[in-house]
Amino acid sequence: MSNFGDLIRIAREEKGLFLRQVAAELEIDQAIISKFERNERKPTKEQVLKFAKFYKLDKEVLLVEWLSDKVVNDLQDESLADKVLKAAEQKIKFKRK
């Protein structure tokens, strides 16, 4: 199963770029990008959009991966995670009405 870090690492490798090149272009520290790729640190939404633009990736796909990674990080150790996700889905649908 993919995650945000995997997607940006694969995109970088497919383009034959070094971390330092991406870091210079996006004005994000090389060590931080490395941590993003290893899922040791989560980027901001603004940074996610920078990656999408730079790598010419679908921003919706990257945003979904980024947001779902955040949810998984918060709920992975919760025994009620499935129920929480269902309740959250219902609440989102209600608030959108």
N, CA and C atoms as a LAMMPS dump frame, in Angstrom:
ITEM: TIMESTEP
0
ITEM: NUMBER OF ATOMS
291
ITEM: BOX BOUNDS ff ff ff
-5.0000000000000000e+02 5.0000000000000000e+02
-5.0000000000000000e+02 5.0000000000000000e+02
-5.0000000000000000e+02 5.0000000000000000e+02
ITEM: ATOMS id mol type element x y z
1 1 1 N 0.847 -1.181 0
2 1 2 C 0 0 0
3 1 3 C 0.892 1.245 0
4 2 1 N 0.552 2.186 -0.842
5 2 2 C 1.386 3.373 -0.975
6 2 3 C 1.071 4.4 0.108
7 3 1 N 1.978 5.346 0.216
8 3 2 C 1.784 6.482 1.098
9 3 3 C 2.462 7.686 0.446
10 4 1 N 2.302 8.841 1.055
11 4 2 C 2.838 10.068 0.478
12 4 3 C 4.342 9.956 0.24
13 5 1 N 5.074 9.477 1.23
14 5 2 C 6.524 9.375 1.108
15 5 3 C 6.959 8.498 -0.049
16 6 1 N 6.281 7.37 -0.213
17 6 2 C 6.604 6.473 -1.329
18 6 3 C 6.373 7.17 -2.668
19 7 1 N 5.275 7.887 -2.783
20 7 2 C 4.946 8.544 -4.049
21 7 3 C 5.987 9.578 -4.448
22 8 1 N 6.429 10.395 -3.492
23 8 2 C 7.408 11.422 -3.873
24 8 3 C 8.797 10.816 -4.09
25 9 1 N 9.127 9.766 -3.364
26 9 2 C 10.426 9.101 -3.582
27 9 3 C 10.461 8.459 -4.962
28 10 1 N 9.398 7.759 -5.321
29 10 2 C 9.323 7.112 -6.626
30 10 3 C 9.383 8.162 -7.746
31 11 1 N 8.657 9.266 -7.577
32 11 2 C 8.67 10.33 -8.584
33 11 3 C 10.079 10.894 -8.749
34 12 1 N 10.767 11.105 -7.642
35 12 2 C 12.142 11.633 -7.699
36 12 3 C 13.062 10.656 -8.409
37 13 1 N 12.972 9.385 -8.037
38 13 2 C 13.838 8.367 -8.639
39 13 3 C 13.55 8.196 -10.135
40 14 1 N 12.276 8.248 -10.515
41 14 2 C 11.922 8.116 -11.933
42 14 3 C 12.488 9.257 -12.761
43 15 1 N 12.616 10.429 -12.153
44 15 2 C 13.168 11.58 -12.854
45 15 3 C 14.697 11.638 -12.746
46 16 1 N 15.269 10.692 -11.991
47 16 2 C 16.727 10.646 -11.853
48 16 3 C 17.301 11.818 -11.088
49 17 1 N 16.554 12.319 -10.123
50 17 2 C 16.99 13.484 -9.346
51 17 3 C 17.566 13.073 -7.998
52 18 1 N 18.513 13.859 -7.535
53 18 2 C 19.065 13.687 -6.194
54 18 3 C 18.243 14.535 -5.224
55 19 1 N 18.264 14.133 -3.958
56 19 2 C 17.545 14.904 -2.936
57 19 3 C 17.968 16.368 -2.943
58 20 1 N 19.262 16.607 -3.109
59 20 2 C 19.76 17.995 -3.066
60 20 3 C 19.17 18.841 -4.195
61 21 1 N 18.915 18.218 -5.353
62 21 2 C 18.32 18.944 -6.47
63 21 3 C 16.872 19.33 -6.166
64 22 1 N 16.141 18.396 -5.608
65 22 2 C 14.745 18.662 -5.247
66 22 3 C 14.7 19.725 -4.147
67 23 1 N 15.569 19.577 -3.177
68 23 2 C 15.61 20.529 -2.059
69 23 3 C 15.869 21.953 -2.552
70 24 1 N 16.804 22.098 -3.466
71 24 2 C 17.127 23.425 -3.998
72 24 3 C 15.946 24.009 -4.764
73 25 1 N 15.303 23.193 -5.547
74 25 2 C 14.183 23.661 -6.365
75 25 3 C 12.967 24.042 -5.513
76 26 1 N 12.677 23.241 -4.482
77 26 2 C 11.488 23.479 -3.661
78 26 3 C 11.756 24.358 -2.442
79 27 1 N 13.033 24.655 -2.214
80 27 2 C 13.437 25.445 -1.045
81 27 3 C 12.98 24.79 0.255
82 28 1 N 13.207 23.467 0.31
83 28 2 C 12.936 22.661 1.5
84 28 3 C 14.23 21.93 1.818
85 29 1 N 14.627 21.928 3.071
86 29 2 C 15.872 21.284 3.46
87 29 3 C 15.925 19.823 2.999
88 30 1 N 17.079 19.417 2.499
89 30 2 C 17.286 18.059 1.994
90 30 3 C 16.972 17.005 3.051
91 31 1 N 17.385 17.227 4.276
92 31 2 C 17.13 16.264 5.357
93 31 3 C 15.632 16.125 5.628
94 32 1 N 14.911 17.208 5.493
95 32 2 C 13.462 17.163 5.723
96 32 3 C 12.784 16.367 4.617
97 33 1 N 13.195 16.585 3.378
98 33 2 C 12.616 15.816 2.273
99 33 3 C 12.908 14.331 2.456
100 34 1 N 14.106 14.024 2.893
101 34 2 C 14.463 12.63 3.161
102 34 3 C 13.53 12.025 4.208
103 35 1 N 13.222 12.795 5.238
104 35 2 C 12.3 12.315 6.276
105 35 3 C 10.883 12.16 5.735
106 36 1 N 10.472 13.051 4.832
107 36 2 C 9.163 12.897 4.188
108 36 3 C 9.121 11.57 3.436
109 37 1 N 10.171 11.31 2.673
110 37 2 C 10.217 10.092 1.853
111 37 3 C 10.212 8.824 2.707
112 38 1 N 10.778 8.908 3.909
113 38 2 C 10.821 7.748 4.805
114 38 3 C 9.64 7.736 5.783
115 39 1 N 8.722 8.664 5.607
116 39 2 C 7.534 8.778 6.465
117 39 3 C 7.885 8.997 7.931
118 40 1 N 8.969 9.71 8.155
119 40 2 C 9.379 10.045 9.517
120 40 3 C 8.913 11.434 9.913
121 41 1 N 8.438 12.182 8.949
122 41 2 C 7.948 13.529 9.179
123 41 3 C 6.857 13.802 8.159
124 42 1 N 5.87 14.592 8.556
125 42 2 C 4.749 14.907 7.665
126 42 3 C 4.886 16.331 7.146
127 43 1 N 4.709 16.512 5.839
128 43 2 C 4.781 17.858 5.269
129 43 3 C 3.518 18.66 5.556
130 44 1 N 3.601 19.947 5.308
131 44 2 C 2.419 20.806 5.368
132 44 3 C 1.649 20.658 4.06
133 45 1 N 0.439 21.134 4.038
134 45 2 C -0.36 21.09 2.812
135 45 3 C 0.334 21.882 1.706
136 46 1 N 0.895 23.012 2.065
137 46 2 C 1.619 23.839 1.089
138 46 3 C 2.774 23.057 0.463
139 47 1 N 3.5 22.314 1.276
140 47 2 C 4.61 21.512 0.771
141 47 3 C 4.111 20.383 -0.128
142 48 1 N 2.998 19.767 0.23
143 48 2 C 2.41 18.714 -0.605
144 48 3 C 2.104 19.272 -1.989
145 49 1 N 1.534 20.457 -2.035
146 49 2 C 1.193 21.077 -3.315
147 49 3 C 2.44 21.438 -4.121
148 50 1 N 3.517 21.828 -3.436
149 50 2 C 4.791 22.085 -4.12
150 50 3 C 5.315 20.82 -4.791
151 51 1 N 5.239 19.702 -4.073
152 51 2 C 5.695 18.428 -4.647
153 51 3 C 4.848 18.056 -5.864
154 52 1 N 3.543 18.23 -5.757
155 52 2 C 2.66 17.889 -6.87
156 52 3 C 3.026 18.698 -8.113
157 53 1 N 3.229 19.974 -7.922
158 53 2 C 3.568 20.846 -9.053
159 53 3 C 4.943 20.491 -9.617
160 54 1 N 5.918 20.319 -8.758
161 54 2 C 7.286 20.038 -9.193
162 54 3 C 7.386 18.727 -9.962
163 55 1 N 6.763 17.69 -9.441
164 55 2 C 6.827 16.369 -10.076
165 55 3 C 5.739 16.16 -11.129
166 56 1 N 4.858 17.163 -11.289
167 56 2 C 3.731 17.059 -12.22
168 56 3 C 2.857 15.841 -11.881
169 57 1 N 2.543 15.734 -10.603
170 57 2 C 1.677 14.661 -10.115
171 57 3 C 0.289 15.224 -9.849
172 58 1 N -0.704 14.372 -9.879
173 58 2 C -2.072 14.773 -9.587
174 58 3 C -2.146 15.247 -8.138
175 59 1 N -2.473 16.523 -7.955
176 59 2 C -2.473 17.065 -6.593
177 59 3 C -3.527 16.397 -5.713
178 60 1 N -4.648 15.99 -6.303
179 60 2 C -5.681 15.319 -5.515
180 60 3 C -5.163 13.984 -4.968
181 61 1 N -4.45 13.243 -5.795
182 61 2 C -3.886 11.96 -5.358
183 61 3 C -2.914 12.182 -4.201
184 62 1 N -2.029 13.169 -4.346
185 62 2 C -1.065 13.438 -3.276
186 62 3 C -1.755 13.91 -2.008
187 63 1 N -2.753 14.762 -2.152
188 63 2 C -3.47 15.242 -0.966
189 63 3 C -4.199 14.111 -0.251
190 64 1 N -4.802 13.204 -1.009
191 64 2 C -5.487 12.064 -0.398
192 64 3 C -4.482 11.193 0.356
193 65 1 N -3.341 10.932 -0.246
194 65 2 C -2.316 10.124 0.432
195 65 3 C -1.833 10.821 1.701
196 66 1 N -1.576 12.11 1.608
197 66 2 C -1.091 12.889 2.745
198 66 3 C -2.114 12.899 3.884
199 67 1 N -3.376 13.188 3.543
200 67 2 C -4.41 13.232 4.573
201 67 3 C -4.666 11.857 5.173
202 68 1 N -4.699 10.835 4.334
203 68 2 C -4.941 9.49 4.865
204 68 3 C -3.773 9.028 5.733
205 69 1 N -2.551 9.427 5.385
206 69 2 C -1.403 9.12 6.246
207 69 3 C -1.574 9.753 7.628
208 70 1 N -2.083 10.993 7.646
209 70 2 C -2.306 11.67 8.925
210 70 3 C -3.341 10.924 9.766
211 71 1 N -4.417 10.49 9.124
212 71 2 C -5.47 9.766 9.838
213 71 3 C -4.931 8.445 10.375
214 72 1 N -4.217 7.716 9.537
215 72 2 C -3.639 6.431 9.968
216 72 3 C -2.697 6.644 11.138
217 73 1 N -1.881 7.674 11.062
218 73 2 C -0.941 7.957 12.148
219 73 3 C -1.669 8.184 13.474
220 74 1 N -2.802 8.869 13.411
221 74 2 C -3.566 9.154 14.625
222 74 3 C -4.333 7.94 15.149
223 75 1 N -4.782 7.068 14.247
224 75 2 C -5.69 5.996 14.653
225 75 3 C -5.105 4.587 14.649
226 76 1 N -3.89 4.421 14.186
227 76 2 C -3.357 3.069 13.974
228 76 3 C -3.361 2.194 15.219
229 77 1 N -3.245 2.761 16.382
230 77 2 C -3.2 1.96 17.602
231 77 3 C -4.526 1.924 18.361
232 78 1 N -5.55 2.484 17.759
233 78 2 C -6.86 2.551 18.413
234 78 3 C -7.707 1.334 18.031
235 79 1 N -8.228 0.668 19.012
236 79 2 C -9.062 -0.505 18.742
237 79 3 C -10.399 -0.11 18.116
238 80 1 N -10.81 1.121 18.295
239 80 2 C -12.089 1.595 17.759
240 80 3 C -11.93 2.362 16.445
241 81 1 N -10.796 2.218 15.789
242 81 2 C -10.492 3.005 14.586
243 81 3 C -11.582 2.887 13.523
244 82 1 N -12.075 1.677 13.255
245 82 2 C -13.104 1.496 12.228
246 82 3 C -14.37 2.277 12.573
247 83 1 N -14.779 2.22 13.831
248 83 2 C -15.979 2.937 14.263
249 83 3 C -15.763 4.447 14.194
250 84 1 N -14.569 4.881 14.557
251 84 2 C -14.244 6.312 14.51
252 84 3 C -14.328 6.817 13.071
253 85 1 N -13.77 6.057 12.137
254 85 2 C -13.796 6.468 10.728
255 85 3 C -15.224 6.537 10.197
256 86 1 N -16.05 5.594 10.562
257 86 2 C -17.451 5.614 10.13
258 86 3 C -18.186 6.817 10.713
259 87 1 N -17.949 7.096 11.983
260 87 2 C -18.591 8.249 12.622
261 87 3 C -18.113 9.549 11.982
262 88 1 N -16.819 9.635 11.684
263 88 2 C -16.274 10.836 11.051
264 88 3 C -16.878 11.033 9.666
265 89 1 N -17.045 9.95 8.92
266 89 2 C -17.647 10.037 7.594
267 89 3 C -19.067 10.588 7.68
268 90 1 N -19.834 10.111 8.652
269 90 2 C -21.203 10.591 8.833
270 90 3 C -21.209 12.077 9.205
271 91 1 N -20.307 12.47 10.065
272 91 2 C -20.233 13.871 10.484
273 91 3 C -19.861 14.788 9.312
274 92 1 N -18.946 14.332 8.473
275 92 2 C -18.551 15.134 7.298
276 92 3 C -19.738 15.293 6.358
277 93 1 N -20.46 14.208 6.115
278 93 2 C -21.632 14.276 5.227
279 93 3 C -22.669 15.231 5.8
280 94 1 N -22.884 15.196 7.116
281 94 2 C -23.858 16.073 7.761
282 94 3 C -23.444 17.538 7.627
283 95 1 N -22.157 17.828 7.856
284 95 2 C -21.679 19.224 7.803
285 95 3 C -21.7 19.788 6.388
286 96 1 N -21.641 18.927 5.392
287 96 2 C -21.653 19.388 3.995
288 96 3 C -23.053 19.734 3.508
289 97 1 N -24.072 19.311 4.234
290 97 2 C -25.458 19.591 3.837
291 97 3 C -25.832 21.016 4.088
